[in-house]
Amino acid sequence: GSHDSFSYWVDEKSPVGPDQATAIKRLARISLVKKIMKKWSVTQNLTFKEQLEGGIRYFDLRVSSKPGEIGQEIYFIHGLFGIKVWDGLKEINTFLEQHPKEVIFLDFNHFYAMDDSHHFFLINRIHSAFGSKLCSVECVEYVTLEYMWEKKHQVLIFYHYPLYQEYPFLWPGNKMPAPWANTTNVHKLLQFLETTLEERSRYGTFHVSQAILTPRVKTIARHLIRGLKNTLVHRNLPMILNWVKAQKPGVMGVNIITSDFVELVDFAATVIALNDLLLEDESAST
């Protein structure tokens, strides 16, 4: 999985998003501030298509309306506005059309400046984009690749807002817990990942291990021009990757792992290779 999957492009010319504090919105009237914000808002270099081609199958999505804009268009957001959600969904669907056995998870987990009418608009967009590819809510343990292929489903949508109850194809957010370490310290992050895996629900949910470091205000102040990638990610990715390599998948093991800048190391290939351990277990038991 990728963290803030859509943030490969953010619009410096757009207003600062409603996910930001008032003080930041005021500061952003200075044009240089938005350039700095971009360095800290972008957590991926690859487009959806490139991420899909690189093996990413779980997408972490934050969305917002544009306050003051006429209509109900919804955009991806992380400090600054990204592309229209509709454009991202179409790009993902094109990949799925070309690869009918691939399955993806779209986790809509943060909504900003949206009332119910915006949600209805977005949910209709999701349905228009994927149609019969959408997998209805089911007992998590039933949803195997075989099950998905048989039903010709390719997309699971997780929707962290009460309206999910009105649509059979929207999975509740609590089926996709993603505990967040909120630290700049790689040792604390790895300790947190271990602890949350031990506390993971044995049945009935998926589970996201967010292998990401989060800058504090003072981190940004000290390293303004360097940005997220050069300050936190580059230096710590090797240790994070070593943790991933040591994991086991399956019950009480890792399930979905997300990272920033997924192409900087062999992140996707390393996570995918963990599945081989499941096959080894299976052949050992038979």
C-alpha positions in Angstrom: 0.0 0.0 0.0 1.0 3.6 -0.4 0.4 6.4 2.1 -1.5 9.5 0.9 -1.5 7.7 -2.4 -2.7 10.6 -4.6 -0.2 13.2 -3.4 2.2 12.8 -6.4 0.7 16.1 -7.7 -0.6 19.0 -5.6 -1.7 22.4 -6.9 0.4 25.2 -5.6 -2.0 27.7 -7.2 -5.0 26.3 -5.3 -6.1 27.7 -2.0 -4.7 25.8 1.1 -7.0 22.9 2.0 -9.6 22.8 4.8 -7.4 20.1 6.4 -5.0 22.8 7.5 -5.0 25.1 10.6 -6.0 28.8 10.2 -2.5 30.0 10.9 -1.1 28.0 7.9 -3.9 29.4 5.7 -2.8 32.9 6.6 0.9 32.2 6.1 0.1 30.6 2.7 -0.7 34.1 1.3 3.0 34.3 0.9 3.8 32.5 -2.3 7.0 30.9 -1.0 5.0 29.2 1.8 3.0 27.1 -0.7 6.3 25.9 -2.4 7.5 24.8 1.0 4.1 23.2 1.8 4.4 21.2 -1.5 7.7 19.7 -0.3 6.0 18.4 2.8 2.6 17.5 1.3 3.9 15.2 -1.5 4.5 11.7 -0.1 4.6 9.8 -3.4 6.3 10.4 -6.8 4.4 7.9 -8.8 0.9 8.3 -10.4 -1.9 5.8 -9.7 -1.1 4.0 -12.9 2.7 3.8 -12.1 1.9 2.7 -8.5 -0.4 -0.1 -9.8 2.2 -1.2 -12.3 4.8 -1.3 -9.4 2.6 -3.6 -7.4 0.7 -1.2 -5.1 -2.8 -2.5 -4.4 -4.0 -0.5 -1.3 -4.6 3.2 -1.7 -4.9 5.6 1.2 -7.3 8.5 0.2 -8.2 11.9 1.7 -10.8 13.9 -0.1 -12.4 17.4 0.0 -14.7 19.8 -1.7 -13.2 23.1 -2.7 -14.9 25.7 -0.5 -16.3 28.5 -2.6 -16.4 26.4 -5.8 -19.8 26.0 -7.4 -21.0 22.4 -7.8 -20.0 19.4 -5.8 -16.7 18.3 -7.4 -14.4 16.4 -5.0 -10.6 16.5 -5.0 -7.8 14.6 -3.3 -6.2 16.7 -0.6 -3.1 16.8 1.6 -2.4 20.3 2.6 -2.9 21.4 -1.0 -5.5 20.2 -3.4 -4.6 17.3 -5.8 -6.4 16.0 -8.9 -10.2 15.5 -9.1 -11.2 12.1 -7.5 -13.1 11.3 -10.7 -9.9 11.5 -12.8 -8.1 9.2 -10.3 -10.9 6.6 -10.3 -10.9 6.5 -14.1 -7.1 6.0 -14.2 -7.4 3.1 -11.7 -10.4 1.6 -13.6 -8.4 1.6 -16.9 -5.7 -0.5 -15.2 -8.4 -2.9 -13.9 -10.0 -3.3 -17.3 -6.6 -4.4 -18.7 -5.8 -6.7 -15.7 -9.1 -8.5 -14.8 -7.6 -10.7 -12.1 -6.1 -7.8 -10.1 -7.9 -6.7 -6.9 -7.5 -3.3 -5.2 -8.5 -1.6 -1.9 -9.5 2.1 -1.9 -9.6 3.5 1.6 -11.5 6.8 1.8 -10.6 7.7 5.4 -10.5 11.5 5.7 -13.2 13.8 4.4 -13.0 17.7 4.5 -15.6 20.4 3.8 -18.2 17.7 2.8 -21.9 17.5 3.7 -24.2 14.6 2.8 -24.8 16.0 -0.7 -21.0 15.9 -1.4 -20.9 12.3 -0.2 -23.8 11.3 -2.4 -22.0 12.9 -5.4 -18.7 11.0 -4.5 -20.4 7.7 -3.9 -22.2 8.0 -7.3 -18.8 8.7 -8.9 -17.3 5.6 -7.3 -20.3 3.5 -8.6 -20.0 5.0 -12.1 -16.3 4.3 -12.3 -16.3 0.7 -11.2 -19.9 -0.7 -11.5 -20.0 -4.5 -11.2 -16.3 -4.6 -10.2 -17.3 -3.4 -6.7 -17.3 -6.1 -4.0 -20.2 -5.9 -1.6 -19.6 -6.2 2.2 -18.9 -9.7 3.2 -17.3 -11.6 6.0 -13.6 -10.7 5.6 -12.4 -14.3 5.8 -14.6 -15.2 2.7 -13.0 -12.6 0.5 -10.3 -14.7 -1.2 -8.9 -14.1 -4.6 -10.8 -17.1 -5.8 -14.0 -15.5 -4.5 -13.3 -12.2 -6.2 -12.4 -13.9 -9.5 -15.6 -16.0 -9.4 -17.8 -12.9 -8.9 -15.7 -10.8 -11.3 -15.1 -8.3 -8.5 -11.9 -6.2 -8.4 -12.5 -3.3 -6.0 -13.1 -3.1 -2.2 -14.1 0.4 -1.1 -13.7 1.4 2.6 -15.7 4.5 3.5 -15.2 6.1 6.9 -18.5 8.0 7.1 -21.9 6.8 8.3 -23.5 6.9 4.8 -21.7 3.6 4.1 -24.7 1.9 5.7 -26.9 2.8 2.8 -24.7 1.1 0.1 -23.9 -2.6 0.0 -20.6 -1.9 -1.9 -19.2 0.5 0.8 -17.3 -1.4 3.6 -17.3 0.3 7.0 -14.0 2.0 8.0 -13.7 -0.2 11.1 -13.0 -3.1 8.8 -9.8 -1.4 7.8 -8.0 -0.3 11.0 -4.8 1.7 10.4 -3.2 2.6 13.7 -0.8 5.6 13.3 2.4 6.0 15.2 2.7 9.8 14.7 6.4 9.9 15.4 9.6 11.2 13.7 11.7 8.5 15.4 12.2 5.3 13.4 12.8 3.2 16.6 9.5 4.3 18.1 7.8 3.6 14.8 9.0 0.0 14.7 8.1 -0.5 18.3 4.6 0.8 17.6 4.2 -1.5 14.5 5.2 -4.5 16.7 2.7 -3.6 19.5 -0.2 -2.9 17.1 0.4 -6.2 15.4 0.2 -8.0 18.7 -3.1 -6.2 19.4 -4.5 -7.0 15.9 -8.0 -8.5 15.8 -7.7 -12.2 15.0 -10.8 -12.3 12.7 -13.2 -10.0 10.9 -11.0 -7.1 9.8 -8.1 -6.2 7.5 -5.2 -4.4 9.1 -2.9 -1.6 7.9 0.7 -1.3 9.3 1.6 2.4 8.5 5.3 2.2 8.1 5.6 6.0 7.9 7.3 8.8 9.9 5.3 12.0 10.5 7.0 15.4 10.6 6.3 17.7 13.6 6.1 21.5 13.2 9.6 21.8 14.5 10.8 19.2 12.0 9.4 21.2 9.2 10.8 24.5 10.7 14.3 23.0 11.0 14.4 21.5 7.5 12.1 23.8 5.5 13.7 23.6 2.1 14.7 19.9 2.3 11.1 18.5 2.5 9.8 15.2 3.7 11.7 12.9 1.4 15.1 14.3 2.2 14.6 14.9 5.9 12.8 11.7 7.1 12.2 9.2 4.4 15.5 8.6 2.6 17.5 8.1 5.8 15.0 5.8 7.5 13.6 3.6 4.7 16.4 1.0 4.9 15.5 0.3 8.6 11.8 0.2 7.8 12.4 -2.2 5.0 14.5 -4.5 7.2 11.5 -4.6 9.6 9.2 -5.6 6.7 11.5 -8.4 5.6 11.4 -9.9 9.1 7.6 -10.1 9.1 5.2 -13.0 8.6 1.8 -12.7 7.0 -1.4 -14.5 8.0 -3.4 -14.5 11.2 -1.9 -12.0 13.7 0.8 -11.2 11.2 1.1 -8.3 8.7 -1.7 -7.8 6.3 -1.3 -4.5 4.4 1.8 -2.3 4.8 2.0 1.3 3.6 4.9 3.5 3.0 5.9 7.0 1.6 7.7 7.2 -1.8 7.2 3.5 -2.5 9.6 3.5 -5.4 12.7 4.5 -3.4 13.5 1.0 -2.3 12.2 -2.5 -3.3 9.2 -1.8 -1.0 6.4 -3.4 -3.1 8.5 -6.4 -4.1 9.6 -7.0 -0.5 6.0 -6.9 0.8 4.7 -9.1 -2.1 7.5 -11.7 -1.4 6.1 -12.2 2.1 3.2 -14.1 0.5 5.6 -16.9 -0.4 5.8 -17.7 3.3 2.1 -18.4 3.3 2.6 -20.8 0.4 5.5 -22.5 2.3 3.2 -22.9 5.4 0.5 -24.4 3.2 2.7 -26.9 1.5 4.3 -27.8 4.9 0.8 -28.5 6.4 -0.2 -30.7 3.4 
